[in-house]
């Protein structure tokens, strides 16, 4: 049987060969120390550890209730069938309550320890949430992250695993320290562990108030760059793909680049748009991602520098709330090589995010934005949480978080969603990976 308590000043102890039913329990105060008056209530931290079994928490709390103890705080976790229950309680004098609890531990094979603590309740600060993600995450990565927390003056109050599939992720609740220094330290840490992604967010109501998801489309919601697919079908793929890549890297003005690429499609039959749709491939995890967001009550928008011929169909297919993109001009069944209306570029994407916020009656801090290209930067900066998804160079520095995993549903872990919660709702994980 595990030891029932450790013997330290102010604690209670049972020797290994003692009879729990008859042992005398008394505070181990050093000689000369004045004890509390007889009618006082002492506050103790009660720590219960051992193999989990039915009714342990009920038995412990019931014993406290029958003795008239007042519960100040309680936290419990079960991992691999091992229970760790921590209770802060005010215990009235005149009862052998601690003896009763030790007897419960003896009967159930539990380790129960007691420690006097300050009777003044501790206010729990809001702090910071750190989310760590990776295809694999070992002890070295976690040790490095917690080391940065310690070195910047913070403390990890809680650490829990959120997922093992399609990637590993852990969430750390951090209090104290310098949040900016923490952010900078974790950015540097990624250079040592390039396969690890880290997101840092304030803990508290702002995180829980997120209500809208705004997504880029090409290479974010879908794996393709749709204008490149249309250009390939038109026989001008090499010319267009080079312009696309330079625009996404921010080397070319997006509007000028888009108009140049569209001009190369002039004279193509309207049916090329249907052929392009047939090539569309959703990013792995996209359906699970969308279904889970809808289950959580999010409104979902797509804002694309691509074309309405794709985004409107995606909106209908996936049940989205908003879709914004460029409109290709068509005359006599052929593409004219021109775009109708204003171009959805970097500035326009941010404007659309503000329009959605106004339409929904929300603040922009309640919006999450996800994108990969230079034309997404203003949108990512305007959102309450901007996530650079497998982003081009220079985009990540403008975002609040960076995700370099090929799974769109991994974004959910940055919102604190646990994989077990997703899988408990069977309809959320029926992803049909490649085609729309």
N, C-alpha and C positions, 0 to 999 in steps of 0.2 A: 504494500500500500504506500502511496506517495506521502511525504511528510505533510502534516496538516497545517503547520505554520512555522515561520522562522522566529527565533527568539531575539527580539531587539527591544530596546527601551521603549515603553509605551505600547508594546504589542502583547499578545497572549501566546502561550506556548504549551504544547502537549508533547511530552517525551515519547519516543517510539514505543516504549514498553508500558506507557501509562494506561490506566483504565479511564476512557473518556467519560464514563458515567459518574465516576467518583472524584475525578481530578479537580483540584481547586484552581479556579481561574482568577487571576488578579493582575492588574496593570503592573508592569515591571518598571516603576518609576525609580530613578536613582534616589539614594538616601538624602533626606532634607528637602526634596522637592514637594511643594504644596500641591495636593490633589484638588480636584474640583469638589465643591460642596455636594452633599448627599443628594440634593434634589436637582442637580444639574444634568444636562444631556450632553453626552460626548458625541462628536462627529468622527466617523470612521470611514476609511476606504476599505471595502470588503472585496477581495479578489478571489474569484472561484475559477479553478482550472481543472480540466480532466476530460475523460471520455464522455462525449455527449450521450444522453439517454433521455427518454420521455419523462417530462415532468420536472426536470431539474430546476428550471427558472421558477416554475410555479411553487415548488417546495421551498426554495430559498426565500422568495418574496412573501410567501404565506407565513413562514416563520417570523419574518420581520413584522408583518402586519399584526400577527397575534400578540407580539410584544409591544405594539404601539410605536414602533420606529417610524421616523419620518424620512421618506426618500428625497434626497437632494439632487441626485443625478444617477443615471444608469446607462451603460452601454454593453452590448453583447455581440460577439461574433463567433460563428462556428466555421471551422475550416478543417476539411478532411475528418469529420466526425469528432473533432476536438473543440470543446466549448471553452470560451474565455468570457466570463461575466464579471463586470466591475460595477460596484454599487457604492455610492456615497450616501450614508444614512446617519441621521441623528438617533442615538440609542439612549433610551431612558435608563437612569440608574435604578437599582433595586431589582433588576431581572438578570438572570444568568443567560442572557441572549447569546452572547458570544459562545458560551458553552453549548447552547442548543444548536448553533450553526455548525460548530465543530463536530457535533454528533451527526448532523446531516451529512457532512463531508465524510465522516468515518463510514457511515452506512452505505454511501454511494461511491466510495473510492475516489473522492475529490480532494484536491488540495485547496484549503481555504486559509487565507491570510488576512490579517487586520493591520491597519496602520492609522493612527490618529492623524487627522488633517484639519486644516483651518475651517472653522464653522462658517466663515463668510463665503457665500457662493461665488464661484469664479465666473466672470463674464466671458463668454466665448467670442473672441474677435472674429471678424469676417475673413480676413486673410486672402489667400490666393489658391487657385486650383491649377495644378500642373498635371498635364496629361502626357504620358510617354507612350509612343507607339513604335512598332517595328515588326518586321517579318519574324525575327527572333529577338528576344530580350533576355539576357542572362544576368547573373548577379553583378558582373562588372559594370553594365550599363546602369543598373539601379543604384549601385554603390556610388557611381560617379554623379548621378543626379542628386541623390540625397546629400552627397558631399558638397555640392554647389549650394544647396539649401543651407546647410550648416555654416559654410564659409561666408555666406551673405547675411548671417545673423538670424536666420529663420529656423523653424522647428516643424518637422513632419508630424502632424497630429494624427493623421490616418493615411494608410496606404492600402489600396484594394485593387485587385485585378478586375478589369472590365471585360476582357475578351481573350480568347486563344485563337479565334477564327474570325475572319480570314487572316488576321494578324493579331499579335499580342499587344495588349494595351493595359496600362496601369494608371490609376488616378491618385494623386497625392494632394491632401489638404494641408496647406502650409500656413502657419501663422508667424507673425513677426518678421523681422528682417527688412531689407531694402528690396522692394519689388523690381525696381529698374536694374539694380545690380544682379538680381536673380535672373532676370531676362537676359542680360548681357552674358552672364556666366554660362547659361544653358545654350546660347547661340554658339559660343566658343566651343562648348562641349561637343556639339554636333560635328565639328571638324575631326574630332577624335573617333567619333562613332557615326560615320556617315549613313549607316543604315537605320539610324534612330531619328524619329521625329518628335518634337516637343511643342506643346501648346501651353500658353500661360494666359489665364483669365482671372479676373477678380471673382472671388467667391461671394455669394449672396444673391439678392433679388435680381440684379441685372442679368445674371446668367439664366435664371429661371423665367425671365420675362421675354426671352427670344420667341418670336411668333411667325417670322417670315423667312423663307429660304430663297435666295436669288442665285441662280446658277448660270454660268456661261455654258455654252452648248458644245462647240467643237473642241475635242480633246479634254472635255470635262464630263458632261453628261453622256456624250458619245465619243467613241475612240477616233472617229474620222475627223478630217478637216474637209467639210463638204464642198467648198469651192475647188479643192484639189481633186476631189472625186469627179466633179462635173468637168473639170479641165481634162482629166485623164480620158473620160468618155469622148470629149471633143477633140482629142489628139494634141492638146497643148499643155499636157501635164507638167513637163519639165519647166517650162517658162513660168507657169502659175505657181508651182510649189516653191520655187526659189523666192518669188515675191512674197508669198504667204509667210515663209519662215523669217524673212527679214522684217516683215511687218510685226510679227509676233515677238521678235526680239527687241522691237522698238527702234530698229535702224531706219525704217521708212515711215512716213506719215501714213496712218491707217487709211484715211479717206482716199488719199491719192492712190495708194496701193490697191485698195479695193476697186476703185473705178478702172484702174489699168487692167486688173485681172478680169473684171466683168466684160470689158471691151473685147477680150480675146474669145469670149463665148458668143459673140454676135453671129447671127445666122443659124444657130443650132435650133433644132426642133424643140418645141415645148415638152415633148415626150422624154427629153433627156433628164428632166426633173424627176420623173417616175423612176428612171433607171438609177439616178443618184440615191433616191429613197431606198431602193432595194439593196444598195451597198451599205446602208447605215448599220452600225454596230454599237449597241449600248455599251458603256463602260461596265465591267464586271461589278456586280452589287448594286447597279442603278435601280432596279425594280424594288429590291429590299429597302434601299435608301428612301425612295419615294413613298412606298407603302408605309414605312415606319413613321416618316414625317407626317403623313396624313393621319395616321393613328394618333399621333401626338397633338393634332389640331393645328399644324403649321399650314400657312398658305405658301404655295410654291410658284415661283416665277422663273422663266428662262429669258435671258437677255443675250441676244446673239448678234455678232457682226456678220452672221451668215444670212440666210434667206427665209422668208415667211413660208415658202413652199415646203420647208422642212419643219420649222418651229410650230406651225399651226397643227401639223399632223402629229408631232410629238405631244403637243398640248392635249389633243383629243385622245391619243393612244394611252398616255400615262395619267390622264385626269388632272392636269395642272390647272392653276388658276389664272396665270398670266403668261403671255408669250409676246416678245418684242424682237423684231429683226428687220432686215432690209428687204425691200420688195423689188424683184426683178421685173423690168418692163418687158411685156410680151405683145407683139403685134402680128396678126395674121398667122398665129400658131408658131411664131419663131421668137427667140430671144433677140432683143435689139442691141444688147451690149451696154445698156444703160440701167441705172437704178432710179426708182421713183422715190421722191420724198427725201427727207434728211437722212444722212448716214448714221447708223448706230455705231458710233466710235467710242473712244475712251471717255470723253466728256459726256456724251449722250447716255452712256450706261449709268454713270453716276446720277444724272438727272432722272432717269427712269426709276432708280432706286428711291429717290426722294418722292417721286410721284406715287409709287406703290405705298410708301409709308403714309403719305397724306390720304390716299384712298382707303387704307385700312385703319386710319385714325391712330397710328403708332408713331413713336419716335424712331429715328434711324438706328438708334442703339439696340432696338429690338429686332434688327434684321441681321441675318447671317448671309454673307456673300462668298461664293466659291468660284475661282477662275484660275486660268493658267497663263494668260498672255499679257503683254504690255498694255493692251487696250482695256484690261480689267483693273488696272491699278487704282484709278479714281474710285471705282465701285468698291473695291476692297477696303480702301481707306475710309469711305463714307459709312460703311456698315459697322454695327456694333461689334461683330466678329468677322474679320476678313481672313479667309483661308486660301493660301496659294496651293493649288492642287497640281502636283507634278509640273511645277511652273518653270517658265523660262528664267534665265538669269536676270536679276534685278527686280523681279516681281516679288520674291519672297520677302525682301527687306521692307516692302510696303504693307505687308500683311501682318496680322496678329499671330498667325500660326502657319506652319508649313507642313504639308502632307505629301510624301513621296512614295506612297504605296499605290498599287494599281487598282485599288478597290474603292469605289465611291462610298460604299456603306461604312468605311472606316471613319468618315467624317462624323458619324453618329457618336463615336466614342469621345470625340472632342466636346460633345454636348452632354457627356456623362451617362449616355445610354449603355446598359450592360447587354452583352450578347445573349445571356440567358433570358433576359426580358424579351428580346426580339424573337428568340426561338420558341418562347412560351406561347406566342401568338403565331400559330402555324402558317396562317395566310400571308404573313409578312416575309417569309423566306422562300417563297416559290418564285425564285428568280429564273428567268429564261435567258441565259447569258448572252449569246451573241446577238441575234436579230431583234429588231423592234417588234 
